[in-house]
Structures are given as structure tokens and as C-alpha cells.
Amino acid sequence: MLLSPPATPPGRLDILASSSGQVRSSLGALPRASSMNGAELGFGSALGIDLQGLLLPVIPLCDLKVDALFSRIDEKFLLPTGALPALLTALGRSHVAVSVGGRVRQPYLSRYFDTLQLRCFHDHRRGVLPRVKVRLRTYETTGLTFLEVKRKSGNGRTEKHRVRVERLDAQGITLALSQLADQVGLSAGLWCPVLDVAYDRLTFVDSAMPTERLTIDSGLGFDPTPGTAFIRSASPMALDGVIIVERKRAHRGTSPTLDVLRQCRAVRTSFSKYAMGMTLTHTTLPHHRFRDGLRLAHRLSRVGYFESA
């Protein structure tokens, strides 16, 4: 369960937190992976895709000697869901799938926060750098919840800060925000929950390059929260028929993963779940900067939003 909008007076810092994170890795061979049949993923059935007969090497997250990439370079790609079997088959030759609690398919639930003026959204729309995103993320498999702040810098690097949230109420969130607010550099003010985003994720690690990770997200659903009552024309929206692939690594550079994505005709794009979700669910918000991304999603999926715009 996620929190309700906190009843806090304007002028104080209400929602924001982080923990310092640096890339720390222990290179070397990955532990031996087991195998999982594609049908066991539960991923293809959710998308209406038959993955029977597909074998993927799988390794538990706890066996990896690589920490999360809290400082990284991100690249995003879009593909139609029909390309998933070919993508997974190609990845299975060079990557291992990461499991948590015995499951490879991980349901994620994020609640994004913004100011009453939607500073985070408009900064992204205007291309302002550096800029931040603030979210409460629940990892449903483990039941853990973190307050996370992602800061995008002018050199294209993403820094992620987070702190675990023990209490999902206004007091617990405010406490989490205050812990590392100065390090993140967020201004004081009222931060409101504005968007819930739910999706399923697969995570892969390159066997020869453990500092690179690849995530595959599908089944995206966007739902405005009660905190967006001040925005007109808000309604839920699903993004069907398309998967989002994100390549995350400590430094810029090429890798065999890019060859795999090219073979699968993945389209490189700038795709923010928060920005796209806000645009899809709040039809009165400016959307010109995201029009190309929306049209691309329409071509790859069943989303007809802004088709004639």
C-alpha cells in the first residue's frame, strides 16, 4: 500500500530522501547460473506470448558481486511485445537473468511526487539540467519500499539516491526525505503524490561484463493519484503492446548488448515513465516535447493517443 497525500504546510520540505550511492563492483566470473524455462517466467503469459521451450540462465540477486548502479549512464529502447521471444533468445546466449525470491519476473509499483507547480514534469519537458525525479518504489517480491531521488546531470549521468521507508505514512515519508535532502539539493515546498506507475520487470546481467545491466519492462499502467485533483482531465491509462528496454552501465561505451538490440530492431529513444505517464493521464498538460515518443509507442503498440495530433 502506498501513502496518501501528506497534510503538511507549504514552505517546509515534505517529500524527499536519499542515500549516497556509488558504483562498487567486484569483477570476475559470475557464479554458476541455473536454467529456467521461458514458460516459468510468467512474463510471456501476461503479455499473451508463448515462451515455451525458451531456456534462460538464471542467477539469484544475492549471488551477484555487483551492487546496484547508483551512478550510471542510461540508454532506453522501445520494442513491440512480439519481439520479446527473439530478444530473450539472443540475450540467453550472453546474459543471465536475475531472480529475487526465486522469481525472475518482478512486479514494481512506483508513486511519483512533484510540486504543486509540477516542477519535475516541466523541467523534463523543457530539457532543464540538472533535474530530479522523486518516487516511492515498492518491490513487491521482497515487500521493501524505498524513497528514491534520481538526478540527471548535464553530462548525461544519472545519480540515484534512496533510503528505505519503514512507515508508509506522512511522518515516515517526511523523515526519509529529510535524511539526505541537502545532498540531493531539493528545494523546500509541498511535494504531492501525482502518479502511480505499475509494471513487470526482467533484469539481465552480461556474463562477461557484470557492471552492465539490462532491464525489460512491460505491462505499464499509469494511474493519477488523489494528489492531482488540481490538474484537470486526469484518467488512468495503460501502455499495451510495447516493452521498454534500458541499458545501464557505469560508463559510456559499446558492448555486445547493443548488437543484440540492433538485431531485434529496438528503437533508441528518450522515454521517461513519469513524463509519459503524466502526459497520457493528464490531457491538459503540454505534450509537444513527448509527441515523437508517443507516436513511436503508437506504432509499436495499440496505443492511439495523440494519433491525429
C-alpha positions as CSV (number, residue, x, y, z in Angstrom):
1,M,0.0,0.0,0.0
2,L,1.2,3.5,-0.8
3,L,0.7,6.6,1.1
4,S,-2.0,9.3,0.9
5,P,-1.1,12.9,0.2
6,P,0.6,14.3,3.3
7,A,-1.1,17.1,5.2
8,T,1.8,19.4,5.6
9,P,2.1,23.2,5.5
10,P,3.6,24.9,2.4
11,G,7.2,26.1,2.9
12,R,8.7,23.0,4.5
13,L,10.4,20.1,2.8
14,D,7.8,17.4,2.7
15,I,8.9,14.5,0.5
16,L,12.4,13.8,-0.4
17,A,15.1,11.5,0.6
18,S,18.1,9.6,-0.5
19,S,21.1,7.6,0.5
20,S,24.5,8.1,-1.1
21,G,25.3,5.5,-3.6
22,Q,28.5,4.9,-5.5
23,V,29.2,2.2,-8.0
24,R,31.1,-0.6,-6.2
25,S,31.8,-3.8,-8.1
26,S,33.9,-6.9,-7.7
27,L,34.7,-8.1,-11.2
28,G,35.3,-11.6,-12.1
29,A,33.3,-14.6,-13.2
30,L,29.7,-14.8,-12.2
31,P,28.6,-17.7,-10.1
32,R,27.2,-20.6,-12.0
33,A,23.7,-20.0,-13.2
34,S,20.8,-22.4,-13.2
35,S,18.2,-22.6,-16.0
36,M,14.6,-21.6,-16.2
37,N,12.1,-22.5,-18.9
38,G,10.6,-19.4,-20.6
39,A,7.1,-20.5,-19.6
40,E,8.1,-20.4,-15.9
41,L,8.8,-16.7,-16.2
42,G,5.1,-15.8,-16.0
43,F,6.1,-12.9,-18.3
44,G,5.0,-14.2,-21.7
45,S,1.6,-15.4,-20.4
46,A,0.9,-11.9,-19.0
47,L,1.6,-10.5,-22.5
48,G,-0.1,-13.2,-24.5
49,I,3.2,-14.5,-25.8
50,D,4.3,-18.2,-25.9
51,L,7.7,-18.6,-24.4
52,Q,7.5,-22.4,-24.1
53,G,10.8,-24.0,-25.0
54,L,12.9,-21.0,-24.2
55,L,15.7,-21.7,-21.7
56,L,17.3,-18.8,-19.8
57,P,20.3,-19.0,-17.4
58,V,19.2,-17.6,-14.1
59,I,21.2,-16.4,-11.1
60,P,19.8,-15.1,-7.7
61,L,20.5,-11.5,-7.0
62,C,22.2,-12.4,-3.7
63,D,24.8,-14.3,-5.6
64,L,25.9,-11.3,-7.7
65,K,29.0,-9.5,-6.6
66,V,27.9,-6.2,-8.1
67,D,26.0,-3.5,-6.3
68,A,23.2,-1.5,-7.9
69,L,24.4,1.1,-10.4
70,F,23.5,4.2,-8.4
71,S,25.8,6.3,-10.7
72,R,25.3,5.3,-14.3
73,I,24.7,6.1,-17.9
74,D,21.2,5.1,-19.1
75,E,20.0,4.3,-22.6
76,K,16.4,3.4,-23.4
77,F,14.9,1.4,-26.3
78,L,11.3,0.5,-27.4
79,L,10.2,-2.7,-29.0
80,P,6.8,-4.3,-29.7
81,T,6.0,-7.1,-27.3
82,G,6.1,-9.5,-30.2
83,A,9.8,-9.1,-30.3
84,L,10.3,-10.4,-26.8
85,P,10.9,-14.1,-27.7
86,A,13.7,-13.1,-30.1
87,L,15.2,-10.7,-27.6
88,L,15.2,-13.2,-24.8
89,T,16.6,-15.9,-27.0
90,A,19.5,-13.6,-28.1
91,L,20.2,-12.5,-24.5
92,G,20.2,-16.1,-23.3
93,R,23.5,-16.6,-25.2
94,S,25.4,-13.9,-23.4
95,H,23.4,-12.8,-20.3
96,V,22.0,-14.3,-17.2
97,A,18.6,-13.4,-15.8
98,V,18.5,-12.2,-12.2
99,S,16.0,-13.7,-9.8
100,V,14.7,-12.4,-6.5
101,G,12.9,-14.8,-4.1
102,G,13.0,-17.5,-6.8
103,R,11.2,-15.2,-9.3
104,V,12.6,-13.7,-12.4
105,R,9.5,-11.6,-13.3
106,Q,9.4,-8.8,-10.7
107,P,6.3,-6.6,-10.2
108,Y,7.2,-3.0,-9.5
109,L,5.0,-0.2,-8.1
110,S,6.2,3.4,-8.0
111,R,4.4,6.5,-6.8
112,Y,5.9,9.7,-8.2
113,F,5.9,13.1,-6.4
114,D,6.0,16.6,-7.7
115,T,5.4,20.1,-6.5
116,L,2.1,21.9,-7.0
117,Q,3.6,23.7,-9.9
118,L,4.8,20.3,-11.4
119,R,8.4,21.4,-11.4
120,C,9.8,18.0,-12.1
121,F,7.5,17.4,-15.1
122,H,8.1,20.9,-16.6
123,D,11.8,20.7,-16.1
124,H,11.8,17.5,-18.1
125,R,9.5,19.0,-20.7
126,R,11.8,22.0,-21.1
127,G,15.0,20.0,-21.1
128,V,16.3,21.6,-17.9
129,L,19.5,20.1,-16.5
130,P,20.2,19.1,-13.8
131,R,16.7,17.9,-12.9
132,V,15.3,15.4,-10.5
133,K,12.5,12.8,-10.1
134,V,11.1,11.8,-6.7
135,R,9.4,8.5,-6.2
136,L,8.3,5.9,-3.6
137,R,9.1,2.5,-5.0
138,T,7.8,-0.8,-3.7
139,Y,9.5,-4.0,-4.7
140,E,6.5,-6.4,-4.3
141,T,8.5,-9.6,-4.2
142,T,10.5,-8.5,-1.1
143,G,8.0,-6.1,0.3
144,L,10.7,-3.4,0.7
145,T,9.9,0.2,0.0
146,F,12.4,3.0,-0.8
147,L,12.1,6.7,-1.3
148,E,14.3,7.3,-4.3
149,V,15.6,10.5,-6.0
150,K,17.1,10.4,-9.5
151,R,19.2,13.3,-10.5
152,K,20.0,13.8,-14.2
153,S,23.1,15.9,-14.8
154,G,24.3,17.9,-17.8
155,N,26.8,15.2,-18.8
156,G,24.0,12.6,-19.2
157,R,24.8,10.8,-16.0
158,T,22.1,9.6,-13.7
159,E,22.7,9.6,-9.9
160,K,20.2,7.6,-7.8
161,H,19.8,8.2,-4.1
162,R,17.5,6.2,-1.9
163,V,16.6,5.4,1.7
164,R,14.4,2.6,3.0
165,V,11.0,3.7,4.2
166,E,9.8,1.8,7.3
167,R,6.5,3.6,7.7
168,L,4.2,4.4,4.7
169,D,2.6,7.5,6.2
170,A,3.2,11.2,6.0
171,Q,5.6,11.1,9.0
172,G,7.6,8.2,7.7
173,I,8.0,9.7,4.3
174,T,8.9,13.2,5.6
175,L,11.5,11.6,7.9
176,A,13.0,9.7,4.9
177,L,13.1,12.9,2.8
178,S,14.9,14.9,5.5
179,Q,17.8,12.4,5.8
180,L,19.5,13.3,2.6
181,A,17.6,16.2,1.2
182,D,20.6,18.5,1.4
183,Q,22.8,16.1,-0.6
184,V,20.2,15.9,-3.4
185,G,19.6,19.6,-3.4
186,L,15.8,19.7,-3.5
187,S,14.2,22.9,-2.5
188,A,11.7,23.3,0.3
189,G,8.0,23.2,-0.5
190,L,5.0,20.9,-0.7
191,W,5.6,17.7,-2.6
192,C,2.5,15.8,-3.6
193,P,1.9,12.3,-4.9
194,V,0.8,12.8,-8.5
195,L,1.2,9.4,-10.4
196,D,1.2,5.7,-9.7
197,V,3.1,3.5,-12.2
198,A,2.9,-0.3,-12.2
199,Y,4.8,-2.7,-14.4
200,D,6.7,-6.0,-14.6
201,R,10.5,-6.2,-15.0
202,L,13.1,-8.7,-16.1
203,T,16.7,-7.9,-15.3
204,F,19.7,-9.3,-17.1
205,V,23.5,-9.1,-16.4
206,D,26.1,-9.6,-19.1
207,S,28.1,-12.6,-18.1
208,A,31.3,-11.0,-19.4
209,M,30.6,-7.5,-18.2
210,P,28.9,-7.6,-14.7
211,T,28.9,-3.8,-14.5
212,E,26.3,-3.6,-17.2
213,R,22.6,-4.4,-16.6
214,L,19.7,-4.6,-19.0
215,T,16.1,-4.3,-17.8
216,I,12.9,-5.2,-19.7
217,D,9.7,-3.5,-18.6
218,S,6.2,-4.4,-19.8
219,G,2.6,-4.1,-18.9
220,L,2.8,-0.4,-17.9
221,G,-0.2,1.1,-16.2
222,F,-0.5,4.7,-15.2
223,D,-2.9,6.0,-12.6
224,P,-3.2,9.6,-11.3
225,T,-3.3,9.8,-7.5
226,P,-5.7,11.9,-5.4
227,G,-2.9,14.4,-5.2
228,T,-3.6,15.5,-8.8
229,A,-7.0,16.9,-8.1
230,F,-5.6,20.3,-9.0
231,I,-5.0,19.1,-12.6
232,R,-7.9,18.8,-14.9
233,S,-8.8,15.8,-17.2
234,A,-6.9,13.1,-15.2
235,S,-7.7,9.4,-16.0
236,P,-5.9,6.0,-15.9
237,M,-4.1,4.8,-18.9
238,A,-2.3,1.5,-19.9
239,L,0.5,1.2,-22.3
240,D,0.0,-2.2,-24.0
241,G,1.9,-3.8,-26.8
242,V,5.2,-2.2,-26.1
243,I,8.2,-3.1,-23.9
244,I,10.8,-0.7,-22.6
245,V,14.4,-1.9,-22.6
246,E,17.0,0.1,-20.6
247,R,20.8,-0.4,-20.7
248,K,22.5,0.7,-17.6
249,R,26.3,0.9,-17.2
250,A,28.9,2.7,-15.1
251,H,30.5,4.5,-18.1
252,R,29.8,5.2,-21.7
253,G,30.8,2.6,-24.2
254,T,29.7,-0.1,-26.6
255,S,29.0,-3.7,-25.8
256,P,27.6,-6.8,-27.4
257,T,24.2,-5.9,-25.9
258,L,23.9,-3.1,-28.5
259,D,24.3,-5.7,-31.2
260,V,21.5,-7.8,-29.8
261,L,19.2,-4.8,-29.6
262,R,20.0,-3.8,-33.2
263,Q,19.3,-7.3,-34.4
264,C,15.9,-7.1,-32.7
265,R,15.3,-3.7,-34.3
266,A,15.0,-1.9,-31.0
267,V,14.4,1.8,-31.4
268,R,16.6,4.1,-29.2
269,T,14.6,6.8,-27.6
270,S,14.3,9.1,-24.6
271,F,11.4,7.6,-22.6
272,S,10.6,8.7,-19.1
273,K,7.9,6.7,-17.4
274,Y,7.0,9.7,-15.3
275,A,6.8,12.2,-18.1
276,M,5.0,9.9,-20.4
277,G,2.6,8.8,-17.7
278,M,1.7,12.3,-16.8
279,T,1.2,13.2,-20.4
280,L,-1.0,10.2,-21.1
281,T,-3.1,10.6,-17.9
282,H,-3.4,14.4,-17.9
283,T,-4.6,15.5,-21.3
284,T,-4.4,19.2,-20.5
285,L,-0.6,19.2,-19.8
286,P,1.7,20.4,-22.6
287,H,2.9,17.4,-24.6
288,H,4.8,18.7,-27.6
289,R,8.2,17.5,-26.4
290,F,6.9,14.0,-25.9
291,R,4.9,13.8,-29.2
292,D,7.5,11.8,-31.1
293,G,7.8,9.3,-28.2
294,L,4.0,8.9,-28.1
295,R,3.8,8.3,-31.8
296,L,6.6,5.8,-31.6
297,A,4.7,3.9,-28.9
298,H,1.6,4.1,-31.0
299,R,3.4,2.5,-34.0
300,L,4.7,-0.3,-31.8
301,S,1.6,-0.9,-29.8
302,R,-2.1,-0.5,-29.6
303,V,-1.9,3.0,-28.0
304,G,-3.7,5.5,-30.2
305,Y,-3.1,8.5,-28.0
306,F,-2.4,11.7,-29.9
307,E,-2.5,9.8,-33.2
308,S,-4.1,12.7,-35.0
309,A,-2.4,15.5,-33.0
